[in-house]
């Protein structure tokens, strides 16, 4: 780890990691990681220039020259984040920073140029117009990391096609059918530069069919099946700098990853923090950030786990750990401090959060100090899940699992959680009791109870307690009638 000598203010928070591989033929491979993740009050976004030299030759350069905007942003179309700014001179992928007023320090990226006086941004300024600004060629948002890999002349990395079968036998990831699509992939263009999120959907809480949401992202499944070189580069890019661009990387003042054991009340607030429990930076997550994390883990993609398995590289392991930690840090309600419980989040949040916690615990090297940390948090969650399962009040087998506890059973979320709970058990932990309860209930609805029309088992949601009485339904027939039999219309169905 190297700090930046002579740096002052925000630049003092930057740190660099150099990983060097030297080979028998005299060639070298150098991996450089730059982090802006210290939880200190002086930390903010940092605009700087870069010139990485290897064996006397420049291998990576970015300008640090800032350009004041010629005119302020003067008007906005709220429906699509389109702004009017006369003679802006901007291009797709440019980063701008607000320079005055209440929004000073806010960062945005140009996603579309619609004319000489009109651009579209990745999301609104959320401050009153007009807005003065500057263009920054290279600015590192707060709580982000980026890396570059470079080699000396004559180095040629071996082209390998990994054998995926050992990972599947170890239950690290599923066996996918060979009919999985094989699209061509590319990591060229501005969206795969440092601090950009490639094809990741933002905000992370956005709903809908998204290729990154699932057991593992769609492109991971495609690479596991087809193992093309373009697919490999894409998977590594999405798990590398794309994962590093989301502002969820929090380190303690000594540079080590911030742990709940040392900060049990820490909460990664999405607005300016008030008090010592939030992000220490004076700007919090309201300024100095391009891509904020989601509150909780409801849509957390497993970006870096499989890249780590196939490369063994530090950057991917660190990303796996940061994202697993964020599943706990971004949610404070009923977390029970250092216990790190995710069991009060949405049902799907439990699934994706526990997937990441268990993967970090199971696949972090034995002598890594974080292995015990993630193992403890995983076991804490499993114990809490078993306590909740034993307390479930529905005799028919339904589960009031997760937030909000409003009597709504959502089978699609529970299916995510059931897979994840089973996956955790296959990583050497005990399988939560909920797996048997959830699967038994669904099988019962499908097969054992003709009074419940099986076409409705996979419905988006259903009530498992009668709202009028507060009691569970006495039979599968009455459960079906109340929720889905339109001949006995219930008012809640109107919405």
C-alpha positions as CSV (number, residue, x, y, z in Angstrom):
1,X,0.0,0.0,0.0
2,X,1.3,3.4,-0.9
3,X,0.0,6.8,0.2
4,X,0.5,9.9,-2.0
5,X,3.3,12.0,-0.4
6,X,2.8,15.7,-0.3
7,X,-1.0,15.4,-0.9
8,X,-3.3,17.7,1.0
9,X,-7.0,17.7,1.7
10,X,-9.0,15.2,-0.3
11,X,-6.0,14.0,-2.2
12,X,-4.5,12.7,1.1
13,X,-7.2,10.1,1.2
14,X,-6.0,8.4,-2.0
15,X,-4.0,5.1,-1.6
16,X,-2.3,2.8,-4.1
17,X,-1.7,-0.9,-4.1
18,X,0.9,-2.4,-6.4
19,X,0.8,-6.2,-7.1
20,X,3.8,-7.3,-9.1
21,X,4.2,-10.7,-10.9
22,X,7.7,-11.4,-12.2
23,X,8.4,-14.3,-14.5
24,X,11.4,-16.4,-15.3
25,X,11.9,-14.8,-18.7
26,X,12.4,-11.4,-17.1
27,X,9.0,-9.9,-17.9
28,X,6.7,-8.4,-15.4
29,X,3.0,-7.8,-14.9
30,X,2.0,-4.9,-12.6
31,X,-1.5,-4.5,-11.2
32,X,-2.2,-0.9,-9.8
33,X,-5.2,-0.2,-7.7
34,X,-6.1,3.3,-6.5
35,X,-8.6,3.7,-3.7
36,X,-10.5,6.7,-2.4
37,X,-12.3,5.0,0.5
38,X,-11.1,6.3,3.8
39,X,-13.8,7.1,6.4
40,X,-12.3,10.4,7.3
41,X,-13.9,13.9,7.4
42,X,-11.6,15.3,4.8
43,X,-12.4,12.7,2.2
44,X,-14.4,13.7,-0.9
45,X,-14.1,13.2,-4.6
46,X,-10.6,13.8,-6.0
47,X,-9.8,15.3,-9.4
48,X,-6.2,14.4,-10.5
49,X,-4.0,13.5,-13.4
50,X,-2.5,10.1,-13.9
51,X,0.8,9.0,-15.5
52,X,1.7,5.4,-14.8
53,X,5.2,4.5,-16.0
54,X,6.6,1.0,-16.3
55,X,10.2,0.2,-17.2
56,X,10.6,3.8,-18.3
57,X,7.6,3.9,-20.6
58,X,4.2,5.6,-20.0
59,X,1.5,2.9,-19.9
60,X,-1.5,4.9,-18.7
61,X,-2.2,8.6,-18.7
62,X,-5.2,10.8,-18.0
63,X,-5.3,14.6,-17.9
64,X,-6.0,16.5,-14.7
65,X,-6.9,19.8,-16.4
66,X,-10.3,21.2,-15.4
67,X,-12.4,23.2,-17.8
68,X,-15.0,25.7,-16.4
69,X,-18.4,25.4,-18.1
70,X,-19.0,28.2,-20.5
71,X,-22.6,28.7,-19.4
72,X,-24.7,27.4,-16.5
73,X,-27.3,24.6,-16.7
74,X,-30.4,26.7,-17.1
75,X,-33.4,24.4,-17.5
76,X,-34.4,20.8,-17.1
77,X,-36.9,18.3,-18.4
78,X,-37.7,16.2,-15.3
79,X,-39.1,13.3,-17.3
80,X,-35.7,12.2,-18.7
81,X,-33.0,14.3,-17.0
82,X,-32.4,16.4,-20.1
83,X,-30.8,19.8,-19.4
84,X,-30.4,23.0,-21.4
85,X,-26.9,24.4,-21.3
86,X,-25.8,26.7,-24.1
87,X,-22.6,25.8,-26.1
88,X,-21.6,23.2,-23.5
89,X,-18.8,21.5,-25.5
90,X,-19.5,18.2,-23.8
91,X,-19.2,14.6,-25.0
92,X,-20.8,11.3,-23.9
93,X,-19.0,10.0,-20.9
94,X,-17.7,13.4,-19.6
95,X,-17.8,14.0,-15.9
96,X,-19.1,17.4,-14.6
97,X,-19.0,18.8,-11.1
98,X,-21.2,21.5,-9.7
99,X,-19.0,24.5,-8.6
100,X,-21.4,26.8,-6.7
101,X,-24.4,26.9,-4.5
102,X,-26.0,24.2,-2.3
103,X,-25.0,21.5,-4.8
104,X,-21.3,22.3,-4.9
105,X,-19.4,19.0,-5.3
106,X,-22.2,17.0,-6.9
107,X,-20.9,14.8,-9.8
108,X,-22.8,13.8,-12.9
109,X,-22.0,12.0,-16.2
110,X,-23.2,12.9,-19.6
111,X,-25.1,10.0,-21.1
112,X,-26.4,11.6,-24.3
113,X,-25.5,14.8,-26.3
114,X,-28.7,16.0,-27.9
115,X,-27.4,19.2,-29.5
116,X,-25.0,22.1,-28.9
117,X,-27.3,23.3,-26.1
118,X,-28.8,20.1,-24.7
119,X,-27.5,17.1,-22.8
120,X,-28.8,14.2,-20.8
121,X,-27.2,13.3,-17.4
122,X,-27.1,10.0,-15.6
123,X,-29.4,11.5,-12.9
124,X,-30.6,14.9,-11.8
125,X,-28.7,17.6,-9.9
126,X,-31.5,17.7,-7.3
127,X,-30.7,21.4,-6.7
128,X,-32.2,24.6,-8.0
129,X,-31.2,25.9,-11.4
130,X,-29.1,27.7,-12.7
131,X,-26.1,25.5,-11.9
132,X,-22.5,26.5,-12.6
133,X,-20.1,23.6,-13.4
134,X,-16.7,22.4,-14.6
135,X,-15.6,19.5,-16.7
136,X,-13.2,17.0,-15.0
137,X,-11.2,14.7,-17.3
138,X,-10.4,12.3,-14.4
139,X,-12.1,12.5,-11.1
140,X,-12.4,9.7,-8.6
141,X,-15.7,9.7,-6.7
142,X,-15.7,9.1,-2.9
143,X,-15.8,5.4,-1.7
144,X,-14.6,4.0,-5.1
145,X,-11.7,2.0,-6.4
146,X,-10.1,1.4,-9.8
147,X,-7.4,-0.7,-11.2
148,X,-5.2,-1.0,-14.2
149,X,-3.0,-4.0,-15.3
150,X,0.1,-3.4,-17.3
151,X,3.1,-5.5,-18.5
152,X,6.6,-5.0,-19.7
153,X,7.6,-5.5,-23.4
154,X,7.6,-9.2,-24.4
155,X,5.1,-10.4,-21.8
156,X,2.3,-12.5,-23.2
157,X,-0.3,-13.8,-20.9
158,X,-1.2,-17.5,-21.4
159,X,-4.6,-18.0,-23.0
160,X,-6.5,-20.5,-20.9
161,X,-9.9,-22.1,-21.0
162,X,-10.8,-23.0,-17.5
163,X,-12.3,-26.3,-16.4
164,X,-15.5,-25.3,-14.7
165,X,-16.4,-28.7,-13.5
166,X,-14.5,-28.5,-10.2
167,X,-16.3,-25.3,-9.2
168,X,-19.6,-26.9,-10.0
169,X,-18.8,-30.0,-8.0
170,X,-17.9,-27.7,-5.1
171,X,-21.3,-25.9,-5.5
172,X,-19.6,-22.6,-6.0
173,X,-21.9,-21.9,-8.9
174,X,-24.6,-23.9,-10.7
175,X,-24.4,-26.1,-13.8
176,X,-26.0,-24.1,-16.6
177,X,-27.7,-25.7,-19.6
178,X,-25.7,-25.5,-22.8
179,X,-28.6,-23.7,-24.6
180,X,-27.7,-20.5,-22.7
181,X,-27.3,-17.7,-25.2
182,X,-23.9,-16.7,-26.6
183,X,-24.0,-13.0,-27.4
184,X,-20.8,-11.1,-28.4
185,X,-19.4,-8.8,-25.7
186,X,-17.3,-5.7,-25.7
187,X,-15.7,-3.5,-23.1
188,X,-14.7,-0.7,-25.4
189,X,-16.1,2.8,-25.1
190,X,-16.5,5.4,-22.3
191,X,-18.7,3.3,-20.0
192,X,-15.8,0.9,-19.2
193,X,-13.4,3.7,-18.2
194,X,-12.5,3.9,-14.5
195,X,-15.5,5.1,-12.4
196,X,-18.0,4.1,-15.0
197,X,-20.5,1.2,-14.6
198,X,-20.5,-0.5,-18.0
199,X,-23.8,-2.0,-18.6
200,X,-24.9,-2.1,-14.9
201,X,-28.3,-0.6,-14.3
202,X,-28.3,2.4,-12.0
203,X,-29.9,3.2,-9.6
204,X,-29.2,-0.2,-8.2
205,X,-32.7,-0.4,-6.7
206,X,-34.3,-0.1,-10.2
207,X,-36.9,-2.9,-10.8
208,X,-37.5,-5.0,-13.9
209,X,-35.8,-7.7,-15.8
210,X,-32.1,-7.0,-15.4
211,X,-29.3,-9.3,-16.6
212,X,-27.2,-8.7,-13.5
213,X,-29.9,-9.8,-11.1
214,X,-30.1,-13.5,-10.3
215,X,-28.1,-16.3,-8.8
216,X,-25.2,-14.9,-10.8
217,X,-25.3,-12.3,-13.7
218,X,-26.4,-13.5,-17.1
219,X,-23.0,-12.8,-18.6
220,X,-21.4,-15.1,-15.9
221,X,-23.6,-18.0,-17.0
222,X,-22.8,-17.3,-20.6
223,X,-19.1,-17.4,-19.9
224,X,-19.3,-20.5,-17.8
225,X,-21.1,-22.3,-20.7
226,X,-19.2,-20.9,-23.7
227,X,-15.9,-19.5,-22.3
228,X,-15.2,-17.1,-25.2
229,X,-12.4,-14.6,-24.9
230,X,-14.7,-11.7,-25.4
231,X,-17.0,-13.0,-22.7
232,X,-14.1,-13.5,-20.3
233,X,-13.0,-9.9,-20.8
234,X,-16.5,-8.6,-20.3
235,X,-17.0,-10.7,-17.1
236,X,-13.7,-9.4,-15.7
237,X,-14.6,-5.8,-16.6
238,X,-18.0,-5.9,-15.0
239,X,-16.5,-7.5,-11.9
240,X,-13.5,-5.2,-11.9
241,X,-13.7,-1.4,-12.5
242,X,-17.5,-1.5,-12.8
243,X,-17.8,-3.1,-9.3
244,X,-15.3,-0.6,-8.0
245,X,-17.2,2.4,-9.4
246,X,-20.2,2.0,-6.9
247,X,-19.6,4.1,-3.8
248,X,-19.8,1.3,-1.2
249,X,-16.1,0.8,-0.4
250,X,-15.5,2.0,3.1
251,X,-12.2,1.7,4.9
252,X,-11.2,2.6,8.4
253,X,-8.8,5.4,9.2
254,X,-5.9,2.9,9.1
255,X,-6.7,1.8,5.6
256,X,-8.3,-1.6,6.5
257,X,-11.8,-2.4,5.5
258,X,-14.3,-0.9,8.0
259,X,-15.8,-3.7,10.1
260,X,-19.0,-3.8,12.1
261,X,-17.0,-5.3,14.9
262,X,-15.3,-1.9,15.4
263,X,-18.2,0.2,14.3
264,X,-21.4,-1.6,15.3
265,X,-23.6,1.5,14.7
266,X,-22.2,2.4,11.4
267,X,-24.7,3.1,8.7
268,X,-23.8,4.0,5.1
269,X,-26.3,6.9,4.9
270,X,-27.5,8.0,1.5
271,X,-27.9,11.6,2.6
272,X,-25.6,13.8,4.6
273,X,-24.9,12.0,7.9
274,X,-25.7,13.5,11.3
275,X,-23.4,12.1,13.9
276,X,-20.5,9.6,14.1
277,X,-22.4,6.6,12.9
278,X,-22.5,7.6,9.3
279,X,-19.9,8.2,6.6
280,X,-17.4,10.6,8.1
281,X,-16.9,12.7,5.0
282,X,-18.5,16.1,5.2
283,X,-20.3,15.4,2.0
284,X,-21.5,11.9,2.9
285,X,-23.1,10.1,0.0
286,X,-24.9,13.3,-1.2
287,X,-21.8,14.9,-2.8
288,X,-18.6,13.5,-4.3
289,X,-20.4,10.3,-5.5
290,X,-21.4,9.3,-9.0
291,X,-23.1,5.9,-8.4
292,X,-24.6,5.5,-4.9
293,X,-25.3,2.1,-3.4
294,X,-28.7,0.7,-2.8
295,X,-30.2,0.8,0.7
296,X,-30.0,-2.9,1.6
297,X,-29.3,-5.8,-0.8
298,X,-32.5,-6.3,-2.7
299,X,-30.9,-6.0,-6.1
300,X,-27.2,-6.8,-5.3
301,X,-25.5,-8.5,-8.3
302,X,-22.6,-10.9,-7.6
303,X,-20.2,-9.1,-9.9
304,X,-16.8,-10.2,-8.7
305,X,-17.1,-13.7,-7.1
306,X,-16.7,-15.8,-10.3
307,X,-13.9,-13.5,-11.7
308,X,-12.1,-14.1,-8.4
309,X,-12.5,-17.9,-8.7
310,X,-11.1,-17.9,-12.2
311,X,-8.2,-15.4,-11.6
312,X,-7.3,-15.5,-7.9
313,X,-6.5,-11.8,-8.1
314,X,-6.6,-9.5,-5.1
315,X,-8.8,-6.9,-6.7
316,X,-11.7,-9.3,-7.3
317,X,-11.4,-10.8,-3.8
318,X,-11.5,-7.3,-2.3
319,X,-14.6,-6.4,-4.3
320,X,-16.3,-9.6,-3.2
321,X,-15.6,-8.6,0.4
322,X,-16.6,-4.9,0.0
323,X,-19.9,-5.8,-1.6
324,X,-20.7,-8.5,1.0
325,X,-19.9,-6.0,3.8
326,X,-22.2,-3.4,2.1
327,X,-25.1,-5.8,2.4
328,X,-24.9,-5.1,6.1
329,X,-23.5,-1.5,6.2
330,X,-26.3,-0.1,3.9
331,X,-29.1,-1.3,6.2
332,X,-29.4,-0.5,9.9
333,X,-32.9,-1.5,11.0
334,X,-32.9,-4.5,13.3
335,X,-29.3,-5.3,12.2
336,X,-28.4,-5.8,15.9
337,X,-25.2,-3.8,15.6
338,X,-22.1,-5.9,15.1
339,X,-24.3,-9.1,14.6
340,X,-24.7,-7.9,11.0
341,X,-28.2,-9.3,10.5
342,X,-29.8,-8.9,7.0
343,X,-32.9,-10.8,8.1
344,X,-35.0,-7.6,8.5
345,X,-34.5,-6.7,4.9
346,X,-36.7,-7.8,2.0
347,X,-36.8,-11.5,1.4
348,X,-34.7,-11.2,-1.8
349,X,-32.3,-9.0,0.1
350,X,-31.7,-11.9,2.5
351,X,-31.0,-14.1,-0.5
352,X,-28.5,-12.0,-2.3
353,X,-26.9,-10.7,1.0
354,X,-26.4,-14.1,2.4
355,X,-25.1,-15.4,-0.9
356,X,-22.3,-12.8,-0.8
357,X,-21.6,-13.2,2.9
358,X,-21.3,-17.0,2.6
359,X,-19.1,-16.7,-0.6
360,X,-16.8,-14.3,1.2
361,X,-16.6,-16.6,4.2
362,X,-16.1,-19.8,2.3
363,X,-13.7,-18.6,-0.5
364,X,-11.5,-16.0,1.3
365,X,-8.1,-17.6,2.0
366,X,-7.6,-19.4,5.3
367,X,-5.1,-16.8,6.6
368,X,-7.1,-13.8,5.6
369,X,-8.2,-11.9,8.7
370,X,-11.7,-11.2,7.1
371,X,-12.5,-14.9,6.8
372,X,-13.5,-15.2,10.5
373,X,-15.5,-11.9,10.2
374,X,-17.7,-13.1,7.3
375,X,-18.0,-16.5,8.8
376,X,-19.3,-15.1,12.1
377,X,-21.8,-12.8,10.3
378,X,-23.1,-15.7,8.1
379,X,-23.6,-17.9,11.2
380,X,-25.4,-15.0,13.0
381,X,-27.8,-14.7,10.1
382,X,-28.4,-18.5,10.0
383,X,-29.2,-18.6,13.7
384,X,-31.7,-15.8,13.3
385,X,-33.3,-17.4,10.3
386,X,-33.9,-20.6,12.2
387,X,-35.3,-18.7,15.1
388,X,-37.8,-16.9,12.8
389,X,-38.7,-20.2,11.0
390,X,-39.6,-21.9,14.3
391,X,-41.8,-18.9,15.2
392,X,-43.8,-18.8,12.0
393,X,-47.5,-18.8,12.9
394,X,-49.2,-20.1,9.7
395,X,-50.2,-23.8,10.2
396,X,-50.6,-24.2,6.4
397,X,-46.9,-23.5,6.0
398,X,-46.8,-19.9,4.7
399,X,-43.9,-17.6,5.8
400,X,-44.0,-14.0,7.0
401,X,-40.4,-13.6,6.1
402,X,-38.6,-10.3,5.7
403,X,-39.5,-6.6,5.4
404,X,-42.1,-5.3,5.3
405,X,-44.0,-7.7,7.6
406,X,-47.3,-6.8,6.1
407,X,-48.9,-10.2,5.5
408,X,-47.8,-10.3,1.8
409,X,-46.2,-13.5,0.7
410,X,-44.2,-13.0,-2.5
411,X,-43.3,-16.3,-4.1
412,X,-40.8,-14.8,-6.5
413,X,-38.8,-13.3,-3.7
414,X,-39.0,-16.4,-1.6
415,X,-37.7,-18.5,-4.5
416,X,-34.5,-16.3,-4.6
417,X,-34.1,-16.7,-0.9
418,X,-34.6,-20.5,-1.0
419,X,-31.9,-20.9,-3.6
420,X,-29.5,-18.7,-1.6
421,X,-30.2,-20.4,1.7
422,X,-29.6,-23.8,0.0
423,X,-26.4,-22.4,-1.6
424,X,-25.2,-21.2,1.9
425,X,-25.7,-24.8,3.1
426,X,-23.6,-26.1,0.3
427,X,-20.6,-23.9,1.2
428,X,-20.1,-25.7,4.5
429,X,-22.7,-23.9,6.6
430,X,-25.9,-25.4,7.9
431,X,-28.9,-25.1,5.7
432,X,-31.6,-22.8,7.2
433,X,-34.8,-24.5,8.3
434,X,-36.6,-22.1,5.9
435,X,-35.5,-24.1,2.9
436,X,-37.7,-27.1,3.9
437,X,-40.6,-24.9,5.0
438,X,-40.7,-22.8,1.8
439,X,-40.3,-25.8,-0.6
440,X,-42.8,-27.9,1.3
441,X,-45.3,-25.1,1.2
442,X,-44.9,-24.6,-2.6
443,X,-45.0,-28.3,-3.3
444,X,-48.2,-28.5,-1.2
445,X,-49.8,-25.8,-3.2
446,X,-48.8,-27.3,-6.5
447,X,-49.5,-31.0,-5.8
448,X,-51.3,-31.9,-2.6
449,X,-54.2,-29.4,-2.4
450,X,-56.6,-29.5,-5.4
451,X,-58.6,-26.7,-3.8
452,X,-55.7,-24.3,-4.6
453,X,-55.5,-23.8,-8.4
454,X,-51.8,-24.4,-9.1
455,X,-51.8,-21.8,-11.9
456,X,-51.8,-19.2,-9.1
457,X,-49.0,-20.5,-7.0
458,X,-46.4,-18.3,-8.7
459,X,-48.5,-15.1,-8.3
460,X,-46.7,-11.9,-7.5
461,X,-48.1,-11.8,-4.0
462,X,-50.8,-13.2,-1.8
463,X,-52.2,-12.7,1.7
464,X,-51.6,-15.6,4.1
465,X,-53.6,-14.2,7.0
466,X,-57.2,-12.9,6.7
467,X,-57.0,-9.1,7.2
468,X,-60.5,-9.1,8.7
469,X,-59.7,-11.5,11.6
470,X,-55.9,-11.4,11.8
471,X,-56.0,-15.2,11.8
472,X,-54.4,-17.6,9.3
473,X,-56.6,-19.2,6.8
474,X,-58.1,-22.5,7.9
475,X,-57.6,-24.3,4.6
476,X,-55.9,-24.0,1.2
477,X,-59.3,-23.6,-0.3
478,X,-60.1,-20.5,1.8
479,X,-56.6,-19.2,1.1
480,X,-57.3,-19.5,-2.6
481,X,-60.8,-18.1,-2.4
482,X,-59.8,-15.0,-0.6
483,X,-56.8,-14.2,-2.8
484,X,-57.8,-15.3,-6.2
485,X,-61.4,-16.4,-6.5
486,X,-63.0,-13.3,-8.1
487,X,-66.5,-14.5,-7.3
488,X,-65.7,-13.6,-3.7
489,X,-64.2,-10.2,-4.5
490,X,-62.1,-8.6,-1.8
491,X,-61.4,-4.8,-1.7
492,X,-57.6,-5.2,-1.4
493,X,-57.5,-6.6,-5.0
494,X,-58.5,-3.2,-6.3
495,X,-54.9,-2.2,-5.8
